């Protein structure tokens, strides 16, 4: 059974930083694709970042240069470092695991991911 537990969300001011964590069990994260998505009220879930098993990464244009996805294989935990936060980053953030092998761009779709965490709220005040 795959279980993903996110943590690290909170209320911050614009310009601040946060680091989200995603502790995984049931899968070795270095062997799968890890993704981060977010969903703001009234909006669809959107892609934020992904890391493939080989370590290559992909980011949404809206977060490129500000967010960094990483992982600690020893802890089987993925991270999302978020810098220079803006109110537009306010959302529930979810981590996800994909078992399948697809072309790189498909991992920008939530449909590529098989397992999801419960989400952690990030609120950025102006």
Buried (B, 14 or more C-beta within 10 A) or exposed (E): EBEBBBEBBEEBEEEBEBEBBBBBEEBEBBEBBBBBBBBBEEEEBBBBBBBBBEEEEBBBEBBEEBBBBBBEEEEBBBBBBBBEBEEEBBBBBBBBBBEEEEEEEBBBBBEBBBBBBEBBEBBBEE
